[in-house]
Amino acid sequence: MTQTVGELRAAVSGAVFAPEDDGYDTARRLWNAEHVREPAVIAQVHSAEDVQAAVRYAVAEGLEIAVRGGGHSIAGLSSVDGGLMIDLSRLNQVTVDPEARRARVGGGALLRDLDAATQAHGLAVPAGLIGHTGVGGLTLGGGMGWLTRMHGLTIDNLESVQLVTADGSIVRAAEDENTDLFWAVRGGGGNFGVVTEFEFRLHQAGPIVNFGLAFWGQDQGAELLRAAREVIPALPREVNVVIAALNAPPAPFVPEEHHFKPGFALVVVGFGSPEQHADAVAQLQATLPPLFQIVTPMPYVAVQQLLDEANGPGMYHYEKGAYLETLSDEAIDVYTSQQVHKTSPMSAAMIYHLDEGYLETDDDATSFGGQRTERYAMFIIATAPVLEALEPERAWVRTFWDAIQPHAVNIGSYVNGMADPDPARIRASYGDKFERLVELKRKYDPDNVFHRNQNINPAAVGS
């Protein structure tokens, strides 16, 4: 491919790496260390025109395409063996208009890039919980985090996108242009093109927010969750709570006797007054006092990066998720009893309560693969320092997921958390929207050029 790689180098302004080039091994590295891919060529693009050239090159050469933003694809879909990786990491600019409350964000920006630029003006976009996550991958699947209770999913705050489609066209999609494509990219993942720029609406948040974390022991989990399920839905929308089954970190605020101890935490982030946050924390602890806690004001950017180190690159990950209509006694029993079977202290299971702002976008307004009814999103996440330790954790995740299924909405889940994006689960996740997504896939990508994702196959039958 030496000659044709030279053609690609001439066509793009960024660096192009072949396997024999210095920098290739660094450029091909992914966040999830389980996936070690060997692309035939990597293009580090700097513009939409570079992406256009890269897509046209790959199609002409018959190369499979992978798109790397933050590289956080749990399934390792950000790269490819023997194909072309389009690396968006240099396309990471963020431009903020504080008066209009809008931000234009490059397709390769990370959440920490977005947060840093917007927080300079006391503004934010609802997004995820880990700063080195790519804005692109997170957004295209939905995007949920601390601000979801106030302002909905990341896609609910998306004004427009610029993207390169499978035929190499550079197009804009918004409510007033290519409206069907705009619907599709808000939840349909990377199926419809390579997004080179996002335009977001911004909301006032921070720069200081109220943070709280309280921890209970393994034997207190069921009682804690039965109390929390009564309190959490009634809290003001400025307060968001994540439930976590995890091992206590060896942090300075954790008494040494509890370091690495398995148990359950409530993480409480408040965007209102300190008094409102303190009242919420008190309500959550009224039934059962925690073993330890920390309650403090904290910069929003710091809250957004609290999990960065524990989830840094080079670890081994596996994940499955489910939606629950309620935290029934039976679901709580599964959640609390399965915690004891994991073997890695780095693994965790998290629960988001989706209500308030999540419900304020019509279900049909976007292609998001989760109905806009009040529900809980559960994420079962295996993390291990070495590959050998991942295998028992993978088995734990699968056993846990199987056990929660009788209490789940269906076999579908949040598409961003699929380590095994098989067709049946993808179809179930999108429900009635799946047929429309297939029609739009046939329109914009009939040859399935962009298939390294939670794929909407244009050849899907029964659609």
N, C-alpha and C positions, 0 to 999 in steps of 0.2 A: 504493500500500500504506500510505499515511500513517495511515489510520484503524485498520487492523489492527495496524500497528506500535505504535500507542498502546495497543491491547489487550495486546500482549506486554509493554510497559513496565509496565503496571499489574499484570501477573501475576508478574513476577520482581523480586527484590530488588536484583539487580545492574544495571549499566549496559546499555543497549540502543542500538546504533548503526545508523543508516541512512546511506546514502552521502553525504547532505548534512551529516551531523553532524561537528563537531570531534571528533577522536580516531578516526574511522573508518579512516583510512589506516594509522594505527599499529596498530589492533586487527586489521586484516586481513592484516598482513604475516606471511609465513612464513619459516622458516629457509632453505629452498632457494629462492634468488632467481630460479630459472628459472620458478617458478610464481607468477604474479600473478593472484590471483582477486578477483572483485568480488561478494561476497555481497549479497543484497538486504537482509539484516539480520544483525546480530551480537549475540548475547546473552552477556554476561559473567556467568555464573551464580555464585551463592554457596552453593548448597545443592542437595541432591537434589530438593527440592521445586521449585526454580527449573528444574532440568533437566526434571523432569516437565512443568512448564508449557510449556517451550520445545518439547519433543517433541510434546505434544498440539497446540500452536499450529501447528507445521510440518505435521503430518499433516492438520489441518483445512484449512489454506490450500493444501495440495498442494505444499509447498516441499521441495526436496531438502535433506537434512541432511548437514552435515559436522561432525565433532567434532574440536576442537583441544585437545590437551593441551600438549605441548612444541612442537608445530608442526614436528616433525622428519620427518614423512612424506617419504621420498625422492621419492615420486611426486606430492607436492603434494595428497594426499587430505585434508589437515587443513582445507581450505576448499573453497568451491564458488562457481561463478558463478550469480548469480540466486537462490540458495537461502538457507538459514539456517545460519550457523556458530554452533555451541554452543561457546563459549570457556570452558574449564575452568580457566584460569590463576589465577583468584582462589580456586579450590577447592584450595588448596595446603598445608593444614595437615598437620603430622606430629606424632602423639602417641606417645610411647614409654613402655612399661612395662618397665623394665629387669629387674625381678624375674621377671616372666613371660616375658621375652624376646619381646615382641610389639610391633609398631608398627602403628598405624592411619594410613593415608596417603591424603590427598585425591586425587581422580582427576586433578587438574591439577598436582600437585607435580612438581618436577624432581628428577633424581637428586641434585643438590647439596643440595636441601632435605632429602631422605631421609638422605643421608650425614651432613650436619651434625647432624641431630637424633639419629641413632643413635650416631655416633661420640662424642658427649658422654658416652656410657656405655660406650665401648669395644666397641660392637656394630655389626653391619652386615647388610645384605641383599645376596645376590649380585645384581649388576646390571650395567649397561653401562659403557663406558669414557669417556663424555663427560658432564660435569656438567650441561649444559643440555638434555639429552635428557629427554623426559617419561616419568615412571614408567609411566603408563598404556599408551601405545603399545608401549613396550619390553616390559612385562610380558605383555600380552595375546598377543604373538607368540612368547613364550618367554623371552627375556632371558638373555644370556650375557656373561661378563666375567671379571675376575681371580679371583673366588671360585668360579667354576663347577667347577673341578677339586676343590675341597674340599666344596662344598655343593650342587652341581647348578645347574640353571637358576633364574631368578627365579620361574617358575611352580611349581617344586618346593618352594618355601618360602612358598607362598601358602596362608593358612588360610581366608579367606573374601573375598567381595566383596559390596558393595552396588551395585546397578545399576538403571537405568531401562530397561525393556523397550519394545518398539515400540508397545505399547498404552498406554504411560504409567504402567505399574505400577512401584512401587518395591519391589524384592525383594532378599532375601539369598540367596546361593548359597554352599554349603560342603559338606563331606562329609556333614553331617547335615540338609541342607535344599536342595531343588532340585539334587540331586546330578548330574543330567544336564546342567544348565546350568553347574554348576561345572566339570564335565569339559570342556565346550565352550569356556569362556572361557580355559582354560589352554592356549593355543596357537591358538585359533580367531580371534584378532584382535578387532576391534570389531564383528563380525557380529551379536552377540546383545544389544547394548544399550550404554548409556553408563554406564561404571563411575564411581561417585561416591566410593567408598572401597574401599581394599584393606587387608586385614589380613595382615601378614607375620610369619613366625617369624624371629627374629634369631639371629646367631651371633657369638661372640667374634672380633674381628679388630681389629688396630691398638691404639691410635691411631697407633703407628709400625710401618711395615712395611719390608722390605728391597727396594730397587729397584736394578735394573741394566739398562743399555742398552749393547750393543756393536755396532759397525758394521764391515762388510766391503765391499770395493769390488765393482763390477759384475762383474769377471772372476772373483771368488771365490765367486759365488753358488751354483753347482752343487755345488762341493766342500763348502761350508758346510752346505747343506741335507742332503746325503747323510750328513754326520757328525751333524747335529742330529737327524735322524729316528731314529738309534740311541739317542741320549741322552735325548731329551725324554720318551718313554713310561716310562722307568725312573726318572725323578726322583721324589722324595717328593711326595705329593699337596699338601703345603704350598707347593710351588713351581709356579708357572704361567708358561708361556713363550708369547709371541706372536711369530710370524715376520712380518716386514714388508719388503716391497720398496718403497723410498722414497728420497727425496733427503735427504741429511744436513741437519738444520736449522742455521740460523745462531745456534746457542746458545753461551753462554760456554764450555761444556765441550768444544765441537767446535773442533779446530784450524782456523784460517781457511782453510787450503788445501783443506779438505774441505767447506766451506760449499756447500750445494746440490748436492753431488756425488751422483749416483745410485749406489745400492748396496743392501745388505741388512742388516737389523738383527734382533737377538734382544733382545726386551724381557723381562726376568726379574723377576717379583715374588714375594717370599717372605714367607709368613706364619708361618714357624717361627723358628728361631734364626738370628742372623747367620752362624754357622759353617755351618749347613745351606745357606743361600743362597750363601755364598762357594764352597762345594764344588760346587754346581750350576753356578755361573758358570765355575768352573775346568774342569769337565767339558765344557762347551759350547765352551770355547776351546782345549781340549787339542790338537785336530787342526790348527787354523788360528787363529793370533793375530789379533785385530781391528786395524783401523786406528786406532780410538780407542774408549774406553769410559768410562762413569761407573758407579760402584757406591757406593751411599750409603743410609743410613737416610732414610726420608721419611715424613711423615704420610700416612696412607691417603687423607685427603680431598685432599691435593695430587696423589697418584698418579691419583686419580679425575678430576682436572681438568687433567691434563697436556696433553690434546689439545683443550681448550676453545677456546683462542685460534685455533689453526690451523683449527678447524672452526666458527668463529663465524658468526652470521647474516650474510646478504648475499652469500655465495659461491654459486657455481653447481655443482650436484652431479648425478651419475648413478652408478648402482651395479648390479652383477649379482653373483650368488654361486653357489657350487656346493659339494656335499659330495664328498669323496674318501675311499674306504675306506683307501687307503694313499698315502704319498708315494713313488710309484714313480719310477724313474729318468726315465721318460718324462714324468710329471707335473712333476717338478722341472725338466726341460729346457724345458717350456712356460713354467713360472712364471718362470724366470730369463731366458729369451730374449725374452719379451714385454715385459719391463720397459723395454727400450731404445726401444720404439716410442711411448711416451707423450710428450706435448709440454709438459705442465704439471708443474712441480716440486712442485705440491701434491697430485698424484694419487698413489695408493698401492695396493698389494695386500697383504692381511693374511691370515694363516692361524692359526686356533685349533686346537689338538689337543683333542678331546673324549673324555675317559675318566674314570676314578675316579668322582667325585661325579655326573657326568653319567649314568653307567650305573646308578646306584643307585635310580632311579625306574623302575618297570615301564613298558615302552613303551605299554601300553594304559591306564595310569593317567591320562594327560592326552591332549589332542587335538594336542599339539605335532607339527608337520610335519617330523619328522626322526627316524629310528629310533634307539633307544638301543643302538647298537652303537658300538664304538670307531671313530672317524672323524676326518677333518679338515674344518673349515668354512673355505672360502676366500671372501674378499670382495674384489672388484675395484672400486675406488672412484675415480671421476673428480671432481676438484675444480678449479675455475678461477675467476679473479677477475672475468671478464667473459663475457657470453653467447657472444660470437664464439669465445672460446677453449674453450668447452665442447664445441663440435661435433666437433673432431678427437679430443677426449678420449672422447666418447661412442663414436665409431668404434673407438677403441683398446679400450675396455671390451668392446664387442661382439665384436671380433676375438679378444681374449684369451679371452673366455667360450666362443666357438666352438671355439677350439683346445684348451681344457681338457676339453670335453665327452666325448671318447673315454675319458677317465680318470676321469670323474665317476660317481656312483651312478646318477643319472637326470637328467632336465631340471629336476627340482624343486630347491628350495634353501630357505634360511632365509627365511621370509615377510617378516620385518622389513626385509630388504635388497632388496626387489623394486621397482625403479624402473618396471618394465613388468609389472604384475601381471595377465598374461593368463590366461584360464581353464585352458588346458592346463598351464601351469606350476604354477598353484595346485593343480589336481587331482593332479599328479605329486608335489607337495611333501607333500600329506597322505596319499597312498597309500591303503591300505585304510581309513583313518579318514574319507576324504572322504564316503562314503555315509552314515555316521552323522551327520556334521556337516550334511549336506543335510537329513536327517530332523529334526534339532534346529532348523535354520534354519526349516523349514516350521512347526515347533511354536511357536517364539518370535518369528519375524519373517517370516510367510508372504508379506507384500507387499514384502519386501526394502527396508524403510525405511532400514536401515543398510547401505548398499552402497558407500559411499566408503571402501573398505578392500580388503584382499586378499579379494575377495568370494566367499562361499559362496552361490551363487545357488540359491534354493529351487526354481527351475524347471529346475535342471540335469537333463538326461536321462541315462538309464543309471545312476540312483542308486537 
